[in-house]
Amino acid sequence: MKTIKVLASKPYNVYIGAGLLDHAGELLRPVLRGDAAMAVTDDAVGPLYLERLKAALSSAGLRVFEHVIPRGEASKNAENYLRLLSAMAECGLTRADTVVALGGGVVGDLAGFAAATYMRGVGFVQIPTTLLAAVDASVGGKTAIDLPQGKNLAGAFYQPDAVVCDVSLLETLPEPVFRDGMAEVIKYAFIAETPLLERLKSPVSAQLEEIVALCVSIKRDIVCADERESGARKLLNFGHTVGHAIEKCSGYAVPHGRAVAAGMAVITRAAVHAGLCPPEVARALEELLIKYNLPADTHFSARELAAAALADKKRSGDGISLVLPVSLGQCVIREMPVDALEAFIAPALGVPAKGGESL
Ligand SMILES: NC(=O)c1ccc[n+]([C@@H]2O[C@H](COP(=O)([O-])OP(=O)(O)OC[C@H]3O[C@@H](n4cnc5c(N)ncnc54)[C@H](O)[C@@H]3O)[C@@H](O)[C@H]2O)c1
């Protein structure tokens, strides 16, 4: 097992290893204050792992309640948020008790927002079950629900008390969901100089613990430097400006990970074209995307993408923060007027790498 200490405003440990679910009780006991826990999961993860979680928490002396939501992004809404708060109140959860999120980013974000707001904040633990949640969503303290007007529009920064990442739970992930998570893993390899890029050249299944730990360490370092995303944390958005635009243009038919993959490739080629990045970086990125069956281009035009980016909540005023690679494992944040985006990305579209897929 690997333990990564996150020294955020609230310090906590991320435990990463195979088979940790059955030891969640012992691992979490030191951070649990009350004697009750609300286990939150979805209807795909629940049948696979909820009983094991309940047994592990019960063995640590906790009364365990459960709340199951339907799987999928559509569940991350205000109605399910209020239902969860009501369930917590009905079970008599006190301020000392804990919400335990067992699932992907949807469950983690919703349960985290409920934990942040029930009685102005109760205990919160993340047990990620998707690759994306393991390397990204479960660490860093962003919690949210979607509104009809857009994704993640209501939320709070609320760090967990602990994260228990049992990598063996990822074995039951549907292949496309795992592949989407790989886009975020590849993102880390290009925003920080670590052994990650080298490791990704070999099959990931045999080294999941190491790879998740490397990604979490990178996220930890960035989040600790800038918990509320006023500067360095924006690096985590590499590929996301164009990625979000692709998602939006497709009416959210394109999954997030695949959109981010294409977004990273487009923005990197644009940086090469602008003379800010050596072509080898774009080549290395495209090779990895192809290796992991992720797209490296999109059929949407620069005009369509720029129009969609205008509506992005991460935009501030007339400016947009772009994350641009400048060398292998190093990106910079560049502010750009929104109306300059179209011309910046135009030369990078419709030129996928040989063998690369276009969305
Ligand atoms: N808080 C953050 O910092 C942060 C960061 C990135 C993304 N997010 C959010 O995360 C969400 C996406 O998360 P996601 O990609 O994990 O999607 P998800 O939670 O919807 O999970 C994807 C699918 O996989 C299923 N599943 C999960 N674990 C499984 C397992 N072990 N075995 C079998 N099936 C399993 C789920 O039931 C679901 O159908 C989005 O809402 C996004 O906004 C949050």
The ligand as an SDF file (V2000), in Angstrom:
LIG
                    3D

 44 48  0  0  0  0  0  0  0  0999 V2000
  -14.3180   16.7970   -8.1110 N   0  0  0  0  0  0  0  0  0  0  0  0
  -13.3980   16.8110   -9.0310 C   0  0  0  0  0  0  0  0  0  0  0  0
  -12.2850   17.3060   -8.8540 O   0  0  0  0  0  0  0  0  0  0  0  0
  -13.7140   16.1890  -10.3640 C   0  0  0  0  0  0  0  0  0  0  0  0
  -12.6890   15.9970  -11.2970 C   0  0  0  0  0  0  0  0  0  0  0  0
  -12.9950   15.3780  -12.5040 C   0  0  0  0  0  0  0  0  0  0  0  0
  -14.3000   14.9700  -12.7670 C   0  0  0  0  0  0  0  0  0  0  0  0
  -15.2640   15.1880  -11.8280 N   0  0  0  0  0  0  0  0  0  0  0  0
  -16.6500   14.7410  -12.0720 C   0  0  0  0  0  0  0  0  0  0  0  0
  -16.6440   13.3270  -12.1360 O   0  0  0  0  0  0  0  0  0  0  0  0
  -17.7710   12.9020  -12.8850 C   0  0  0  0  0  0  0  0  0  0  0  0
  -17.3690   11.7820  -13.8110 C   0  0  0  0  0  0  0  0  0  0  0  0
  -16.8580   10.7250  -13.0300 O   0  0  0  0  0  0  0  0  0  0  0  0
  -16.6430    9.2610  -13.6060 P   0  0  0  0  0  0  0  0  0  0  0  0
  -15.9860    9.3450  -14.9180 O   0  0  0  0  0  0  0  0  0  0  0  0
  -16.0190    8.4730  -12.5230 O   0  0  0  0  0  0  0  0  0  0  0  0
  -18.1300    8.7860  -13.9500 O   0  0  0  0  0  0  0  0  0  0  0  0
  -19.2530    7.9980  -13.1070 P   0  0  0  0  0  0  0  0  0  0  0  0
  -19.1610    8.2660  -11.6750 O   0  0  0  0  0  0  0  0  0  0  0  0
  -20.5390    8.2960  -13.7830 O   0  0  0  0  0  0  0  0  0  0  0  0
  -18.8680    6.4730  -13.3860 O   0  0  0  0  0  0  0  0  0  0  0  0
  -18.9170    5.9850  -14.7090 C   0  0  0  0  0  0  0  0  0  0  0  0
  -19.7210    4.6890  -14.8030 C   0  0  0  0  0  0  0  0  0  0  0  0
  -18.9500    3.6230  -14.2580 O   0  0  0  0  0  0  0  0  0  0  0  0
  -19.7330    2.8900  -13.3130 C   0  0  0  0  0  0  0  0  0  0  0  0
  -18.7800    2.3670  -12.3280 N   0  0  0  0  0  0  0  0  0  0  0  0
  -18.0760    3.0760  -11.4250 C   0  0  0  0  0  0  0  0  0  0  0  0
  -17.1910    2.2980  -10.7990 N   0  0  0  0  0  0  0  0  0  0  0  0
  -17.3510    1.0490  -11.2890 C   0  0  0  0  0  0  0  0  0  0  0  0
  -16.6970   -0.1890  -11.0450 C   0  0  0  0  0  0  0  0  0  0  0  0
  -15.6690   -0.2850  -10.2150 N   0  0  0  0  0  0  0  0  0  0  0  0
  -17.1230   -1.2640  -11.7260 N   0  0  0  0  0  0  0  0  0  0  0  0
  -18.1480   -1.1690  -12.6270 C   0  0  0  0  0  0  0  0  0  0  0  0
  -18.7780   -0.0140  -12.9270 N   0  0  0  0  0  0  0  0  0  0  0  0
  -18.3680    1.0780  -12.2610 C   0  0  0  0  0  0  0  0  0  0  0  0
  -20.7030    3.8910  -12.7740 C   0  0  0  0  0  0  0  0  0  0  0  0
  -21.8640    3.2430  -12.2550 O   0  0  0  0  0  0  0  0  0  0  0  0
  -21.0340    4.7080  -14.0140 C   0  0  0  0  0  0  0  0  0  0  0  0
  -22.0240    4.0760  -14.7650 O   0  0  0  0  0  0  0  0  0  0  0  0
  -18.3070   14.1240  -13.6050 C   0  0  0  0  0  0  0  0  0  0  0  0
  -19.5090   14.5150  -13.0120 O   0  0  0  0  0  0  0  0  0  0  0  0
  -17.2330   15.1830  -13.3800 C   0  0  0  0  0  0  0  0  0  0  0  0
  -17.7810   16.4720  -13.3020 O   0  0  0  0  0  0  0  0  0  0  0  0
  -14.9940   15.7750  -10.6450 C   0  0  0  0  0  0  0  0  0  0  0  0
  1  2  1  0
  2  3  2  0
  2  4  1  0
  4  5  1  0
  4 44  2  0
  5  6  2  0
  6  7  1  0
  7  8  2  0
  8  9  1  0
  8 44  1  0
  9 10  1  0
  9 42  1  0
 10 11  1  0
 11 12  1  0
 11 40  1  0
 12 13  1  0
 13 14  1  0
 14 15  2  0
 14 16  1  0
 14 17  1  0
 17 18  1  0
 18 19  2  0
 18 20  1  0
 18 21  1  0
 21 22  1  0
 22 23  1  0
 23 24  1  0
 23 38  1  0
 24 25  1  0
 25 26  1  0
 25 36  1  0
 26 27  1  0
 26 35  1  0
 27 28  2  0
 28 29  1  0
 29 30  1  0
 29 35  2  0
 30 31  1  0
 30 32  2  0
 32 33  1  0
 33 34  2  0
 34 35  1  0
 36 37  1  0
 36 38  1  0
 38 39  1  0
 40 41  1  0
 40 42  1  0
 42 43  1  0
M  CHG  2   8   1  16  -1
M  END
$$$$
